[in-house]
Amino acid sequence: MPTPGTPRVVVVGAAGSIGPFIARRFLQDGAYVCIADVNEERLNEIWHDLCAYVGRVDQRGVDVRSEESVSSLFRYVGDVVGGIDVLVNSFAGLDQPTPIWELPVDLWQQTLAVELTGVFLCCREALRWMIPRRSGTIVNVSSIAGKMAYSLRSAYAVAKAGVNALTRCLALEAGKYSVTVNAICPGPVAGPRIQAVIEKRAAATGRSAAEVEEEYLNRTVLREFAQPEEIAELAAFLASPAARHITGQLIDVDSGFLLNP
């Protein structure tokens, strides 16, 4: 149980490629952090990696595709942690690059269930705690894919566009309760996830992974991928008093990817 006055943060998707960095960043600021993910084996590894913050870090399994699983997570947060001040949604699936006309409906639905409906469920449950207290912050880790046409990954792009729209709707509705809602829209972020995306795209298009990686790099103005620590830093800033009047924003961290056609 956090001591009175300690910010209570929930990071959903904490076992992903960016989530652990976000959790660590909030812990460095003195927050009490509950990390949650469907991959409980990896989540336990992350928890052990954060052992320096024992007493301020907790872990829970959650499947964001399940309304009951999400509700159970936030019941735990309410009953055991005492509430929630900050929610960070940092989860994403890894779909198979597929032309729209070959895309199976179950893959389409699965992608939207995780990437969009999962965000909705987590935001809804968090707001049910934040609104009565008239305070709180939600940060959705979305993607620049929601702002562009993304060949072979239409379901992912549509889901992220939905997250961006949902973020703005939530900011509008929750603002009168002093709750801020923003989205971070990363481009390619260095780490195992972008490497898996590159390898899958290479296999789907008959090219080498090196060629696909070069294609992604060539789209960036800075000729380099963002680092996960930079996403974590922005998430912490958006939850800080310095960002009190920032809400409804979709903030790109893409090394200038969207500047190129």
N, C-alpha and C positions, 0 to 999 in steps of 0.2 A: 504494500500500500504506500503510495507516495506521501511525503510530508505535505502539510497544507501550504499552498502557494506554488508548489512545484508544477510546471506545465505537464499535462498528461497528453501524450502523443501516441497515436496508433498508426503504424506503417503497414498497410496491406500490400503484399507482394514483396515482403522483406527478404525473400530468398532468391529474388531475381538478380539481374546484373547491376541495377542501380539502387534497389531497395536497401541493401546493407550499408551503403555509403550514406544514405539519408538517415537511417537509424543511428549510425555512429555520430553523424553531425549534430543531431538533436541531443544525443547523450552528452556530447562535448559541451553543449550549452547548459547542461544541468537538468534536462527534462527527464521525466519518467516515460519510458518508451515500451509499448507493447508491440512486438513484431508478430506478424501473422502471414501465413502462406499455406497453400495446399500441399506443397512439398515439405512435409514435416521432417524428413531426414535431413535435408539441406538446411531447414530452419533451425534445427538443433545445432548444426555445425556453426551457423551464424551466431546463435546464442552463446556458444562456447567461445567464439572469437571475441565476443563483447564482455567477457568475464571480468574485465577491469572495472566494469560498471555494475557489478553485482549489487542487487538491491534496488536498482533503477531500471532493469530491463526484464521483461516478461515475454513469454511466447505462447501463441495459440494457433492451432490449425484452423484453416477456414477454406471452404470451397465457394468462391464468389458466384458460381453458377447456381447455388442453392440458397433460396430465400431463408430457409431455416438455419443453415450453417452460418450465414451472415448475421441473422438475428441473434443466434447463440453467442457469437463473438462479442457483439455489442452489449448483450445482457451481462456477459462476464466483465466487460470493461466497466459497466455501470455498477455492478454489485461488488466487484473486487477492487477495481481501481478507483471507483468513486465518480466516474464521468470521463469526459473527453474534451480537451481544449483544441487539439489539432488532429485532423485526419489527413494522411497522405496516401493516395491511391497510386501505387507504382507497380501494377501488375500488367502482364501482357502475355498472350500466347505466341506460338511460333507456327504460323500456318504454312502450308505448302504453296509456293508460287504456281498459280493456275490461271489460264485464260478464263474469262467470265463464262464463255459458252461451254466450258468443260467443268465448271465449278459445281461440285455436288451440293445439294441443298443442306445436307447435314453439316458440311464443313462451313458453309455460310452461317448457319444458325449457331454452330459452336463458337465461331469467332465472335459473333455479336453477343452471345451469352456471356463470354468472358470479358471482352473488351468494352462493351457498352452497358449491358444490363448489370453486370457485376459492379461497375462504377456507380450506377444508379442505386443499387441496393445498399452499398456501403455509405453513400452520401445520405440517403434517406434515413438510415439508422442513426448516423452521427448527428444529423440535424434534429432528430427527435430528442437528443440530449442538449444540443447547443441552443436551440431556440428558446426553451423555457428559461435558460440562464442568460439569454441575450448576449452571448459572446461565443466566439469560436472562429476557426480558420479551416478551410478545406483547400488542399492543393491536389489537383489531378495531374498526374504525369501522362500527358497525351502524346502527340507526335505531329511533326510537320506533314505526315502522311494525310492528316485530316484537312490539310489546306491545299492539296495538290492532287493531280491525277497520278495514280501509282500503278503502273502496269503490272499485271500478274498478281497483284495483292489488293484487289478491289474490296473484298470483305473487310480487310484490316483498315483500309483508307476510309470506308464508309463508317465503320465503328468509331474511328478516331474523330471523324467529322461530327459524329453524334456526341462524343464526349465534349468536344469544343462547344457545341450548341447547348448541351446540358449544363456545362459550367456557367455559361452566361445566363441561362434561365434561372439557375440556382442562385447566382449572385443577385439577380433582380428580386427574386422572391424573398431571400433571406436577409437582404441588406437592412431592412427596417428592424431587424432583430440584432443588428451589429455583428453579423456573421459575414466574413469575407470568403469568396470562392474564386480561385484562379486556376489556370492550367499552364503547365510548362510544356512546351512543344519541342522536344529534342529532335534534331536530325540524327545522323549516325553518331553513336556514342561508342568510344573505344571499349572493347571488352568482348567476352565470349558470345554475347547475343548478336552483335553485328557480324561477327565472324560466321556464326551459324546462318544468319540471313544471307550473307554473301555466298556461302557454300551451297545453300539450297537454290539460290538464284542461278548460280553457275551451272548446277546440275540440270535445272529446268530449261536453260537456254543453250546448253552445249558449249559453254565457254569455260575458261579456267577461272579459278577463284581469284587469281592475281588480276585478271582482266576486269572482273566485276568490281573488285576493290578499287582499282584505278578509276573505273567509271564513277563510283561514289565519291572518291577524292576529287576528281575533276569538277564535280558539281559544286564543291565547296570553294568559297572565295579564299579562305585561309589555308587551303590545301592540307587540312588536318581534321581529324575527328575531335569532337568535344570529349572531355573526360567526365566520368561519372561523379567525381567530386564536385565538378562545377554545377551539375544538376542538383546535388545535395545542398550546395551553398545557396542556390536560388530558392530552394524549398524552405530552408531555414529563414532566409530573409523575408519571404512572403508570410511567414508565421510570426514575424517579429513586430514590435511596436512601430518600427520605421516604415513598415508597409501597411499601416493601419488604414490608409485611404486608397489602397490599390485593390480593386475587386472587379471581377468580370473580364479579366485580361487573359489573353492567350499569348504567352511569351515564348518566342522562338529562341532556341539555343542550338543553332544549326551550322555554325561556321560560315554563314552566308549561303547555304545550300539553295534556299528559295530565291536568291537573287539571280541565279542562272536559269535560263530556260531549259 
